[in-house]
Amino acid sequence: MEIKRSLIISTLVLVGIYYLISYDNTETTDITPHEGTSPNSTSLLESKGEAVYATPNTADTAKHDTSLFMSHNNDVNVKASPTSHKKMHYDDEWCVAAEDLSEQDFYRAQQERGEWLLERGVAFIDLDLGEEVRIFDKPGLNHEHVRPYEEASLDELKRLANRNDKLALTTLIQRKDFSISERVAAAEQLLILGDTSFGLQYLTQNALNKADVEFQDQGRITETVKRHLIGALGYVEYGLQRLDTHALETYLRYVDEDTGYLGDLAPEYVLNDEELAKVANASSNIRNFINKYRAQIKLSPIENEDYPRIAYANFNERLALIYGLNAKTLRQNSRVVSLWSDTYLKKTPCIERITLIYKGIKRG
């Protein structure tokens, strides 16, 4: 029992540290021009209007994405049982690795989690996390993979990024000595290459920042403000479709009424129901944009990705943590959250189970 508890705690510590560092890495003040660039630097995606305006088959695409997600994730939650004493195999539909799997398969799950996160772009440059975090040697943060890129010159990092080196692009995104336009371009390239972490996070916060800049400049809610907000929510939905919560976590930080950045500019208050309905179109057009440029570099369409088992487990753990840490903010943004409450944010039995484990450990 004590071994199992320690395994659960180690998993939750990893997910928790990763969540909090990622959450803290959101830059709500990155709207100052760098190297002569404008804070309203327009991304390639936005300049073409593809993040907002729908193509004729957009609605059908969005429905397909939802059904695919639900069919996979519901299998995990229905079959997982917290009361079963029989250990599952790694390839079974387990929910909590430390409870459902043998010790050997648990460590396999942890290894595959690190590989999965790295594949999706999670690799933190060196951060001052404090002594408490250093005890855990930054588990699962993949710092060792980007350390050589941190030591490269800016010109060398640009050269590698221009050759579609994902780790170079990931490092560039996190470096504040690059301009906003350079980081936006790197973020879009990362999305094309399959990233859903720092690239998606940066584009989300960039869209929200630009909504605020436009509002400050004009002194009123304009159609441009609304377009930026819809585009940001499109990034959130696209991330959720691909089993990633980075964009959602960024959004929740911006709209937190106690510590957030947007205040009355939050989409919850600015967008009406008809405008919120455009979010599905924005998400589908983000996918169309990505696939268009993937085809140019001879990559298969993004929807052809086959998610590994660990992707669903990691997604459920992140959602459980989001529910635990952001319950008030989720309630305060109920109209926006309702866009996904029956699909990507559904509180499934597995998520409920993980949430109960969090609460039990917290009480203990």
Buried (B, 14 or more C-beta within 10 A) or exposed (E): EEEEBEBBBBBBBBBBBBBBBBBEBBBBEBBEEBEEBBBBBEBEBBEEEBBBBBEEEBBEBBEEBBEEBBEBBBEBBEBBBBEEEEBBEBEBBBBBBBBBBEEEBBEBBBEBBBEBBBBBBBBBBEBEBEEEBEEBEBBBBBBEBBBEBEEBEEEEBBEBBEEBBBBBBBBBBBBEEBBBBBBBBBBBBBBBBBBBBBBBBBBBBBBBBBBBBBBEEEEEBBEBBBBBBBBBBBBBBBBBBBBBBBBBBBBBBBBBBEEBBBEEBBBBBBBEEEBBEBBBBBBBBBBBBBBEBBEEEEBEEBBEEEBBBBBBBBBBBBBBBBBBBBEEBBEBBEBBBEBBEEBBBBEBBBBBBBBEBBEEEEEE
